[in-house]
Amino acid sequence: RLYPRIVDAAYDVVLGLRPELRVMGSSYPTKDGSAARDYIHVTDLVDAHVKLMAALRGNSLLYYNVGNGMPYTVLEIIKVVERVTG
């Protein structure tokens, strides 16, 4: 996989499918300097799509932001994978 999601890439390292994980960027305005994203579960994304379809009836707004407002940095995600995989 050339460009997997960060969680997939981290698990690939744990499984021995890739030798290392390189984090690009270290000067973002975050607590550890890595990029931050608002990660959500796929079922939450599906729910948002269903709600968006209903909301678009008679509405000219063409975009919605889907997230929980609690971003995690790339390094925080990697630390979680390390913690849960030992």
C-alpha positions as CSV (number, residue, x, y, z in Angstrom):
1,R,0.0,0.0,0.0
2,L,1.6,3.2,-1.1
3,Y,-0.6,5.8,0.7
4,P,-2.6,4.0,3.4
5,R,-4.4,5.8,6.2
6,I,-2.2,6.5,9.2
7,V,-3.8,3.8,11.3
8,D,-3.3,1.2,8.5
9,A,0.3,2.3,8.1
10,A,1.0,1.9,11.8
11,Y,-0.6,-1.5,11.9
12,D,1.4,-2.5,8.8
13,V,4.6,-1.8,10.8
14,V,3.4,-3.8,13.7
15,L,2.6,-6.7,11.4
16,G,5.9,-6.5,9.6
17,L,4.4,-5.5,6.3
18,R,6.4,-2.3,6.2
19,P,9.8,-1.6,7.8
20,E,9.0,1.8,9.3
21,L,6.5,4.6,9.4
22,R,7.8,8.1,8.5
23,V,5.8,11.0,9.8
24,M,6.0,13.9,7.3
25,G,6.1,17.4,8.9
26,S,7.1,18.4,12.4
27,S,6.4,22.1,12.5
28,Y,2.6,22.2,12.5
29,P,1.0,24.4,15.2
30,T,0.1,21.4,17.4
31,K,1.3,20.2,20.7
32,D,3.8,17.7,19.2
33,G,4.3,19.4,15.8
34,S,2.7,16.7,13.7
35,A,-0.4,17.3,11.6
36,A,-3.8,17.0,13.4
37,R,-7.0,15.5,12.0
38,D,-10.5,15.1,13.4
39,Y,-10.8,11.3,13.1
40,I,-14.2,9.8,13.2
41,H,-15.6,6.2,12.9
42,V,-17.0,5.1,9.6
43,T,-20.5,4.5,11.1
44,D,-20.5,8.1,12.3
45,L,-19.7,9.2,8.7
46,V,-22.6,7.1,7.4
47,D,-24.9,8.6,9.9
48,A,-23.7,12.1,8.8
49,H,-24.4,11.3,5.2
50,V,-28.0,10.2,6.0
51,K,-28.6,13.3,8.0
52,L,-27.0,15.5,5.3
53,M,-29.4,14.0,2.6
54,A,-32.4,15.0,4.8
55,A,-31.0,18.4,5.5
56,L,-30.3,19.2,1.8
57,R,-34.0,19.0,1.0
58,G,-34.9,22.6,0.3
59,N,-31.5,23.9,1.4
60,S,-28.9,25.6,-0.8
61,L,-26.0,24.8,1.5
62,L,-23.5,22.7,-0.4
63,Y,-21.1,21.5,2.3
64,Y,-21.1,20.3,5.9
65,N,-18.1,19.7,8.2
66,V,-18.2,16.2,9.8
67,G,-16.2,15.7,12.9
68,N,-16.3,15.7,16.7
69,G,-14.2,18.8,17.2
70,M,-11.5,16.9,19.0
71,P,-8.6,16.5,16.6
72,Y,-5.7,14.1,17.3
73,T,-2.2,14.5,15.9
74,V,-0.5,11.9,13.8
75,L,2.0,11.1,16.7
76,E,-0.9,10.7,19.1
77,I,-2.5,8.1,16.7
78,I,0.8,6.3,16.4
79,K,1.1,6.2,20.2
80,V,-2.4,4.6,20.5
81,V,-1.5,1.9,18.1
82,E,1.7,1.2,20.0
83,R,-0.3,1.0,23.3
84,V,-3.0,-1.3,22.0
85,T,-0.5,-3.6,20.2
86,G,2.1,-3.7,22.9
